[in-house]
Amino acid sequence: MYCVRKVTEDLYWVGGNDRRLALFENIHPIPRGVSYNSYLLLDEKTVLFDTIDWSICRQFLENVQAVLNGRPLDYLVINHMEPDHGASIEEIILRYPDVKIISTEKSFLLMRQFGFKIDGRIEEVADGDTKSFGKHEVTFVAAPMVHWPEAMVTFDTTNGVLFSADAFGSFGALDGKLFNDEVNFERDWIDDARRYYTNIVGKYGTHVQALLKKAIGLDIKMICPLHGPVWRTDLGYFIDKYDKWSRYEPEEKAVMIVYASMYGNTESAATSLATKFVEKGIKNVVMYDVSSTHVSQLISETFRVSHVILASVTYNLGIYPPMHNYLMDMKALNLQKRTLAIIENGSWACKSGDLMGEFLYGMKEMTVIEEKVSLVSSMNENNVTDMDSLVESIIESMK
């Protein structure tokens, strides 16, 4: 049975939700599932904007058929050719053999690499090209590396709808509520939206900034992403988040303590440190065990906060492996403009602090607090002064 929502005049959401998938891209946990959004425009010509992941293809095809209601499908616009959006292209071709596919040169290259038989039905577009479907005229805007090189977004100049591809998306399935004003986004969605951006798109901040600059010249009234809610109110709120994230500016002055503890001693020291911050009036403090917190959550929170304290044991004369993995992701996703501090622990060869410091100094615009704290097996009275000094240095840097 079909399940669709009217987005605005002539435009319908025909996507679906996957609540069974445990890992997005087989790496990021999605306990609330994920939506795959596709949109169908009914004009003089009928136009489908993107397809969906193979996992929910049956629902998608029922939705498309219901909205077309006997009409042929004239055009398929592919803004982004990643398989969670392009996997069902051939199913559309099989059912609507006269459909023309509109996309970029690189997108068609990818379609052929995935084995899709598209020859004789393609219409290649580039940045700034326009197309009329009747009453609706659209402009195609190149968005390379947001977050694949072939990506574009499509702007409907008639109704102000921006089909934003993977930009402005979020993890999380849609529970019947399609629009941002039908949910409490700040309470229920912002963490998933941040985790989605930082882990999927976060590396490409300069490219997101380039797209945002292009968007300034568009009279956008609605944003239709390929994942998550459709934005029809308070667009500035989410655009501001993207602006901060893509400039690598922290959202909040906050302290995040990420600790690696084998037997609880480093964890105990991290708890003592957190308590000292709160006693000094810094209450925006969070703690994460690097071994039990998925790295995608750690990355998301690192984008949110201004200050990060890394507390790690030494393991095989190196950085504790989950902590090293976190640092590797931090570097791979181009994180910058943070203030960091280091606590190291070791019973017979304390090396983790120096190694973490070397790693951080190799990253862009990272400020490392000089007051490193060294523990020998566990925290003792001799470490209290060093801890207090570290707290004071971080508080001073937050002013």
N, C-alpha and C positions, 0 to 999 in steps of 0.2 A: 504494500500500500504506500502510495506517495506521501511525502511530508514536505511541504514547501512553505515559505513565508514571502509575502509581498514586501519588498524593500522600499520602493517608491513607485511612482507612476511608470508603468511599462516594464519594471524591473523586478525579478523574483530571485530569491535564494533557493538553489536546487542542490545544495551540498548535503553533507551528512556528518555523522559523528562516529568515532571509534572509541568505545569504552573498554575494549578487550586488550588493546595494545598496551604492553607494559613499558616498553622503551621506545621513545621517539628516536629515529635514526639508529635504532638498536643500541643506544648509549644513554639517553637521558630519561630518567623515570618520569612517567606521566600518570600519577595515581588518579587524576580526574579526567583522564582520556584526552582526546584532541578532536577538534572539528576540522573538516576539510570543506572549505567554502567554494562554491561555484555559483555563478550568477547568469541568468538568462534574460535577455532583453527582447521584448516583443515590439518591433517597429515595422516599417514596410518590409524590412529584412529581419530575420530572427538571428540573434547573436548569442552564443554561449561563451562566457568568459572563464576559461580554464576548466579542467576536469578535476578528478579527485583520485585518491589512492585506490589501488585495486581492492583493498579490503572491504570497501563499502560501495563497490561499483553497482551492485544490484539496486540498492536504494537510490543511487544517483540516477540511473537510467529510468527508473520509475518516475522520479521527480521531473526529469527533462520531458519525458513523454506526456506527463500530465499537464505541464504548463504549455507545451506546444499545441496540445489538443488537436492533433491532426495536421498541423502546419509542418512544412519541411524545415529543417535546420539549414540556414544559409551560410552562416559563418561560425567558426570557432577561433577565438582569440586566445593565444597562449602567451601569458605574461611571463611565466616561469616554468621551465621544463624539468625541474626536479621531479622524480617519480611519484612523490606524494601528491603532485598536482597534474602530472602528465601521463600517468600510467594508463588511463582509460581512453586515450586518444583513439586507439584502434577500435575500441568498442563503439565509439561515436561514429567513426568512419563506416563500420559495418552496418550500422542502423540508419545512417544518413549519408549515403554514398555520394551525394552531390555537394556535400559541405566543402567550403573553402577554408583553409587554415591560414590565419594571419599571425605572423610572429617575426622574430628577428633572424638574421642570417645565422648567428651562432646557435639559436634555438633549433633551427631546422637541421643544422649539423648534428646536434645532440639527438634529435628524433631519429635520424638515420643511424646513429651509433646504437640506439636502443632497438633498432630493427623495424621501426615503423615505416610502412609503405605509404609515403606521402606525395610522391612525384605526381605532377599533373594537377595538384589541388592546392598549391601553396601561393601565398601572397606575402612577399617580403616587405617589411616596413623598417624604417630607421627613425632616429630621434627627430621629432618635430613633424613627422608625416601625419596627415589627417585622413579621415574616412567618414563618409556619410552613410548612415543606414536608413535614412528617411528623415524623420524629425530629429533624430539624434545624430550629432556629429562628434567624433572623438579625436583626440590628439594622442599620439604615441610618444612616450617620454622614456628615453634610455635610462636604465638604472643599473649599470654594470657593477658587479660585485656586491649587490644587495639582494642576496649574498652569493649568487652565481654570476659568471661573466655574461650570460645571455639575457639577463633579466631586463624587463621593461615594466613600466606602469602605464595604464590607459586612463585618460581623463575625458569624461563625457562633458563637453562644453555646454550641452543643453540643460542638464539638471545638476551639474556640479559634483557628480559622483566620481571619485578617484578609485579605480581598481588598482590596489596598491601592492599586489603580489605578496611577497613575504614581509614587506614592511608593515608595521603597526599590527602585527599578529600576536598571538598568545597561545600557550598551552591551555588545555581545558576544553571539555566537551560542552556544547550548548544544550542546556536543559530546557529547550523550548523558548528560551529567551535569546533572541537574536541581537538586540540592540544594546548599546552601552547604557542607555537610560532605563533598561529593564533589569539591570543588575546593580549591585553595590560594588562598583569596580575597585574602589580604593580598599575595601574590606576583603573582597573575595577573588579579585583577579590580578591586582597589581604585581603580586609576587610571581605568579605564573608568567605574566607579560614580561617582567624584568628577566626572569630566568630564560625565557624564550629568546629575547633579544640578545642578552649577554653571551649566551652559549652558541647561538645559531648565527647571529649577525655581528656580534661584538667586535670581532677582529677588524671589520671593515668600516670603522668610524668615519674615516675621511670620505668614503664613498657615500655613506648615509648623509653626511653634511652636504655633499654635492647635490644629492637628491632633494634635500630640504631647501636648498637655495633655489632649485628649479620650482619647487612647490610654492614658493612665495609669490610667483607670478600667476598662479592659478587660483581661481575663485572656488575653492573647495568647500562644498556644503555637506559632503558625506564621504566617509572612507570605508571601502569594502575590502578588507584584507582576506588572505587565503586561509587564515586560522583565526579563531576567536571572534569576539563580537564586532558587529558593524557599528561604526561611530557616526551618529547623526546629531549629537549635542556635545558641547564642551570639547570640541576638537583641540583647542589650544592646550588643554591639560595633557593630552597624550603626546602631542607634538613637542611640548616642552620637555617631557620625559625623554623622547628620542633625541632631542637636541643635547640634553645633558649627557645621556649615555654615549652618544656618538662623539662628544668632545671629551669623554672620559672624566667628566666632572662629577664628584660625589653628590648624591642627592641630599645627604644629611651629614652633619657633624656627629659622628658616632664612632665608638670603639668596638672593634671585632677582635676577639681573641680566638685564634685557631691553634689547638694544641694536639700534639702527638704524644701519647702516653702509653707505655707498655704495662706498667704495674700500678698506675694511679698516682705516682709521685709528681710527675709533671702536671697532671690534671689538678692535683691539690694546689700546686703553686699558681696555676692559672686562675683557680677559684679565688685564692687569696688576692691576686692582682685585681680581679674584677671587683671584689669587695672594697678594695682601696679606692677604686675609681668612684664607686657609688657613694662611699663615705665622704669623698671630696666634692660631691654634687654632680658628677657626671653619670647620669642614670641611663643614657642611651648606650648601653653596653650589651653585647651578645657574645656567647661562647659556643664554640663548635668543636666536637671531637672529630678530627680529620679522618679517623678510621671508621666512624659510623655515620658520617654525613656525606652524601653523594657530592662529588666534586662540582657538579652543575649548580648545586645549591650554594656551595662555597663561593663560586665565581659570581653568582648573582648577588650575594650579599657583599662581596668585595667591591662590586660596582656601586652598591648603595652607600657604603660607609666611607668616611674620610680617613680613618686610622685603623691599621691592622697590626696586631701583635702576633708573631709567630713563635710558638713555644714547642720545641722539639727535642726529643731524645736523640742521641747519636746511635746509629744502627750500622753495624759492619763498617765502622769508621766513616760513615756517610750520613746523609739526611734520611730520616725515617721514610720508607718508601711512599706511604700515602701522602705525606707532606711534600715530598719531591714531586709527586704526580700533580698535586695542587699548584705548586710553583710552575711546573711545566705548562699547565693549562693557562695560568695567569699570563705567562709570557707569550704563548701561542695566540691568545686572544687580545694581545696588544694592550693589556691593562697598563695604565700610567696615572700620574698625578695623585699618588697616594703617599701618606706618611706611614712608615712601618717601623716596628721595633722588634728586637730579637731576644728570646730567652732560650738558652741552650742547657741541655742536661747530659751528663755522661758519668759513668761510674769509674771507668779506667782510661778513657781517651775521648775527651770532650771535643768533638770536631764539628758538630752540626751548625753551631752559630756562625763560624767563619764561612762555612760552605753556603749557608743561606744568604749571608751577606754578599758573597761573590755573585751569587745568582741575581740578587736584587740590584746590585750595582750595574749589571748588564742590561737592565731594562730602562725604558724611557721615563724620564721625569719622576723618578722615585726618590723620595727623601727618607733616608734611614737614620733613625735616632742613634746617636753615638753610645748612649748608656745601655750597652748589652749586659744582660744578667746571666751569669754562669752558675749553674747548680751542680753539685757533686752528689749524685744519687737522689738526693731529696732536698727540699728547701729547709734551711735552718736559720737560726737567729742572725748569722752573719750576712744572710741575703736580704734582710728586712730593709736595711738602708739603701741597698741597690734597687730594690723594688720601689721604695718611696721616691727615689731619684728618677726612676723611669716614669712613674706616674706624673710627677711634676713636669718633666720635660714634655710629655704628651699633652698635658693640659695647657701648658704654655704655647705649644704649637697650634692648639685649637683656637686661640684667641684671634 
